[in-house]
């Protein structure tokens, strides 16, 4: 999956947790993207089996989509904590950088960062 698809899944998860329901317009507002761009991405995610949309436009993550979104979100939160703790990076900057790193980090490196934070008592 491409980085943009991962960002959409993560955004859907965050919005669902925040507001209880998600529509395409909510995603467009959250990401500051155009409605046509979001519509295209939502179609791709539906075709890939990551989301469903009911007749009223409510978007739900499928089990596969939820698993993928939760994994992305975990990488995001762990990396943000790691950058803040180890490098003393401002939380806002750490958040922005984590958003970029979360898509390319290897499973091995991510596991090492999680172990480090757990040993430092800063695990999530």
C-alpha positions in Angstrom: 0.0 0.0 0.0 1.2 3.5 -0.8 1.8 6.2 1.8 -1.3 8.1 0.7 -3.5 5.1 1.3 -2.0 4.6 4.7 -2.6 8.2 5.6 -6.2 7.9 4.6 -6.7 4.8 6.7 -5.0 6.4 9.7 -7.2 9.5 9.3 -10.4 7.4 9.1 -9.4 5.6 12.3 -8.6 8.9 14.1 -11.9 10.5 13.0 -13.9 7.4 13.9 -12.4 7.4 17.4 -12.9 11.2 17.7 -16.4 11.6 16.4 -17.9 8.1 16.1 -18.6 8.3 12.4 -16.7 9.3 9.2 -17.8 10.6 5.9 -15.7 11.7 2.9 -16.2 15.4 3.7 -14.7 14.8 7.2 -11.6 13.3 5.7 -11.3 16.2 3.2 -11.6 18.7 6.0 -9.1 16.8 8.3 -6.5 16.5 5.6 -7.3 19.8 3.8 -7.8 17.8 0.5 -10.3 18.4 -2.2 -13.5 16.4 -2.2 -12.6 14.8 -5.6 -9.2 13.6 -4.3 -10.8 12.1 -1.3 -13.6 10.5 -3.4 -11.0 8.8 -5.6 -9.0 7.6 -2.6 -12.1 6.3 -0.9 -13.0 4.3 -4.0 -9.5 2.7 -4.1 -9.7 1.8 -0.4 -13.2 0.3 -1.0 -12.0 -1.7 -4.0 -9.0 -2.9 -2.0 -11.3 -4.2 0.8 -10.1 -1.8 3.5 -13.3 0.2 4.0 -17.0 0.0 3.3 -19.5 2.8 2.8 -23.2 2.6 3.5 -25.9 4.3 1.4 -25.7 7.4 3.6 -22.0 7.9 3.0 -20.8 6.6 6.4 -17.3 5.0 6.1 -16.3 2.0 8.2 -13.0 0.2 8.3 -13.2 -3.5 7.5 -11.3 -5.8 9.9 -8.4 -5.8 7.5 -8.6 -2.0 7.2 -8.8 -1.6 11.0 -5.7 -3.8 11.5 -3.7 -1.8 8.9 -4.9 1.6 10.3 -4.1 0.6 13.9 -0.6 -0.6 12.9 0.0 2.7 11.1 -1.3 4.7 14.1 0.9 2.7 16.5 4.0 3.5 14.5 3.0 7.1 14.5 2.5 7.4 18.2 5.6 5.3 19.1 7.8 7.3 16.7 6.5 10.6 18.0 7.3 9.5 21.6 10.7 8.3 20.6 11.7 11.5 18.8 10.4 13.6 21.7 12.1 11.5 24.3 15.5 10.7 22.7 16.1 13.8 20.5 14.3 16.4 22.6 12.3 17.3 19.5 9.3 19.7 19.9 6.2 17.5 20.0 4.6 19.2 17.0 7.8 18.7 14.9 8.1 15.1 16.2 4.5 14.5 15.1 5.3 15.8 11.6 8.4 13.7 11.3 6.8 10.6 12.7 4.2 10.9 10.0 6.9 10.7 7.3 9.0 8.0 9.0 6.0 5.7 9.8 5.7 4.7 6.2 9.2 3.6 5.5 10.6 2.2 8.8 11.4 -1.5 8.8 9.7 -3.8 11.1 13.0 -4.6 12.8 13.9 -1.0 13.5 10.4 -0.3 14.8 10.5 -3.3 17.1 13.9 -2.0 18.4 12.4 1.5 19.1 9.5 -0.1 20.9 11.9 -2.2 23.0 13.9 0.9 23.8 10.9 2.9 24.9 9.6 0.0 27.0 13.0 -0.4 28.8 13.0 3.4 29.3 9.6 3.2 30.9 8.1 5.3 28.2 6.3 2.7 26.2 2.7 3.3 25.3 
